[in-house]
Amino acid sequence: MKAIIGLLMLLVAVAANAGGTEIRGTVLGFDGKPMALANVNILKNMRGATVAEAKKDGTYMFSTAERGLITLEFSGVGHIAKTVDLLLTDASSAKPIIINTRLAANVQPKKIDSVFIVGSFNDFDFKTGTKMKPQADGTFGAEFKESKVEFEYQLLIFDGSPMSGMRSINGTQIRLVCVRRRR
């Protein structure tokens, strides 16, 4: 009987520790205000899995069962993403981890040489992006045959400098509602 009670207590203790680590805080724009859309992602192999979308007031909260070194990416419309490395252990689940962050605004280049687009159509692979065509009005465009209602994409903007294109203008994987033209 004591063995069974001991085993039950051990299972309860393991179940209590098997819970996730709560991570919460705020993600704000360069001006200290909430953004139209901001996400928190866990990065794995340079790909992000969104774990939380910030509320209208900029607050977010999520739990993760991940252990070991993880990288969180904070991103928001019109802002440069920021990453934070965390080492999560079983002891991490004892109390919430609070991370408040403020993102820097995207910097607009003086001159744009070219723009590439990546997205759900190419699994967000920066190496196989589609080059957008310059338009007469100074914008860039590209056409895609897509059957989905939402079209997820990021833009890679090159201004001719050596560091150009090292990051994307993402708007947190902007979802563009496709407009179908009648022919």
SULKACOR-V754988 format. One record per residue. RES is the residue in three letters. PHI is phi in degrees with one decimal (999 if undefined). NEAR is the number of other ideal C-beta (glycine too) atoms within 8 Angstrom. D_FIRST is the distance of its C-alpha to the first C-alpha in Angstrom with 1 decimal. Layout:
((RES;PHI;NEAR;D_FIRST) (RES;PHI;NEAR;D_FIRST))
This chain:
((MET;999;4;0.0) (LYS;-61.7;5;3.8) (ALA;-64.3;6;5.4) (ILE;-66.6;7;5.2) (ILE;-63.3;8;6.3) (GLY;-61.5;8;8.6) (LEU;-65.5;8;9.8) (LEU;-62.6;8;10.6) (MET;-64.7;8;12.4) (LEU;-64.1;8;14.2) (LEU;-63.1;8;15.4) (VAL;-64.1;8;16.6) (ALA;-64.9;8;18.4) (VAL;-64.8;8;20.0) (ALA;-62.2;8;21.1) (ALA;-65.6;7;22.7) (ASN;-79.6;8;24.6) (ALA;-74.6;6;25.5) (GLY;-62.8;8;27.8) (GLY;-82.0;7;31.5) (THR;-89.3;11;33.8) (GLU;-86.0;10;36.1) (ILE;-124.4;15;39.8) (ARG;-149.8;11;42.5) (GLY;158.6;10;46.0) (THR;-130.0;10;49.6) (VAL;-129.8;15;51.9) (LEU;-120.6;13;55.5) (GLY;-81.1;14;59.0) (PHE;-56.4;8;61.6) (ASP;-91.4;5;62.9) (GLY;80.7;6;59.6) (LYS;-109.4;7;59.3) (PRO;-63.0;10;56.9) (MET;-95.7;15;58.2) (ALA;-59.7;5;58.8) (LEU;-154.3;10;55.9) (ALA;-141.0;18;53.5) (ASN;-126.4;13;50.4) (VAL;-117.6;16;47.7) (ASN;-121.1;11;46.9) (ILE;-100.4;13;44.5) (LEU;-88.6;12;46.8) (LYS;-138.7;6;45.8) (ASN;52.1;4;48.5) (MET;65.6;3;51.1) (ARG;-114.0;7;50.1) (GLY;-106.1;9;48.6) (ALA;-114.6;7;46.0) (THR;-66.1;10;46.4) (VAL;-110.1;8;43.3) (ALA;-156.8;9;45.0) (GLU;-111.4;9;48.4) (ALA;-64.7;15;49.6) (LYS;-73.9;8;50.3) (LYS;-58.1;4;53.8) (ASP;-90.7;6;53.3) (GLY;90.7;13;52.2) (THR;-83.8;9;48.5) (TYR;-142.9;14;45.8) (MET;-161.4;8;42.0) (PHE;-155.8;10;39.6) (SER;-120.5;9;36.2) (THR;-137.3;11;35.6) (ALA;-94.1;8;32.7) (GLU;-57.1;8;35.2) (ARG;-133.6;6;34.6) (GLY;96.3;6;37.2) (LEU;-80.4;7;40.9) (ILE;-124.6;11;42.1) (THR;-116.6;10;45.6) (LEU;-97.2;14;46.2) (GLU;-119.0;12;49.6) (PHE;-104.9;14;51.1) (SER;-137.7;13;54.1) (GLY;-157.2;16;56.4) (VAL;-54.7;10;59.7) (GLY;74.3;9;62.7) (HIS;-132.5;14;60.7) (ILE;-82.6;9;59.8) (ALA;-65.4;11;56.1) (LYS;-127.7;10;54.1) (THR;-113.9;9;51.1) (VAL;-137.4;9;48.4) (ASP;-93.2;8;46.0) (LEU;-129.8;10;42.4) (LEU;-104.2;6;39.7) (LEU;-101.4;11;36.4) (THR;-123.1;6;33.1) (ASP;-59.3;6;29.5) (ALA;-69.4;5;30.7) (SER;-63.1;8;33.5) (SER;-80.3;9;31.3) (ALA;-64.8;4;30.8) (LYS;-149.6;3;34.0) (PRO;-61.3;6;36.9) (ILE;-97.6;10;39.7) (ILE;-110.1;7;43.1) (ILE;-128.6;9;46.1) (ASN;-105.7;8;49.4) (THR;-136.1;11;52.2) (ARG;-127.9;9;55.9) (LEU;-90.3;17;57.6) (ALA;-85.0;8;61.2) (ALA;-71.0;9;63.7) (ASN;-62.5;8;64.9) (VAL;-99.0;5;68.2) (GLN;-86.1;4;71.0) (PRO;-67.7;9;73.1) (LYS;-68.0;4;76.9) (LYS;-134.9;6;77.6) (ILE;-112.9;9;75.4) (ASP;-79.1;7;76.3) (SER;-158.7;8;73.8) (VAL;-133.9;11;70.7) (PHE;-114.0;13;68.0) (ILE;-119.5;12;65.4) (VAL;-125.5;14;61.9) (GLY;178.4;11;59.3) (SER;-61.9;9;57.0) (PHE;-67.3;7;59.9) (ASN;-129.3;10;59.5) (ASP;60.0;4;55.8) (PHE;55.4;10;57.2) (ASP;-85.5;8;58.5) (PHE;-61.8;9;61.1) (LYS;-76.5;4;62.8) (THR;-117.9;6;63.7) (GLY;-64.6;11;64.8) (THR;-96.4;9;67.8) (LYS;-74.6;8;70.9) (MET;-85.4;12;72.1) (LYS;-93.3;7;75.9) (PRO;-63.9;6;78.0) (GLN;-102.8;8;79.5) (ALA;-61.6;3;83.0) (ASP;-89.6;4;81.5) (GLY;91.4;5;79.7) (THR;-91.0;6;76.2) (PHE;-123.1;10;74.4) (GLY;-139.4;7;73.2) (ALA;-153.4;9;71.4) (GLU;-115.3;4;70.9) (PHE;-133.7;7;67.9) (LYS;-93.6;4;67.3) (GLU;-134.3;7;63.9) (SER;-93.6;3;62.4) (LYS;-75.0;7;59.7) (VAL;-75.0;4;60.4) (GLU;-106.3;8;59.0) (PHE;-122.8;13;60.3) (GLU;-91.0;9;58.3) (TYR;-155.8;12;60.4) (GLN;-136.1;13;61.2) (LEU;-110.9;11;64.6) (LEU;-109.3;13;65.6) (ILE;-105.5;10;68.8) (PHE;-111.4;11;71.0) (ASP;-112.5;10;73.8) (GLY;93.3;6;75.2) (SER;-84.2;6;73.6) (PRO;-60.6;3;71.4) (MET;-90.4;4;68.2) (SER;-60.4;11;69.0) (GLY;78.4;7;66.4) (MET;-76.4;4;63.5) (ARG;-142.5;6;61.6) (SER;-108.9;8;61.7) (ILE;-92.8;9;62.7) (ASN;-109.8;10;59.7) (GLY;51.1;9;59.3) (THR;54.1;11;55.6) (GLN;56.3;12;56.4) (ILE;-47.0;10;58.9) (ARG;-103.6;7;58.7) (LEU;-99.6;8;62.2) (VAL;-75.0;7;62.7) (CYS;-72.5;9;65.1) (VAL;-106.2;4;68.3) (ARG;-91.4;4;69.7) (ARG;-86.4;4;73.5) (ARG;-87.2;3;75.5) (ARG;-118.9;2;78.0))
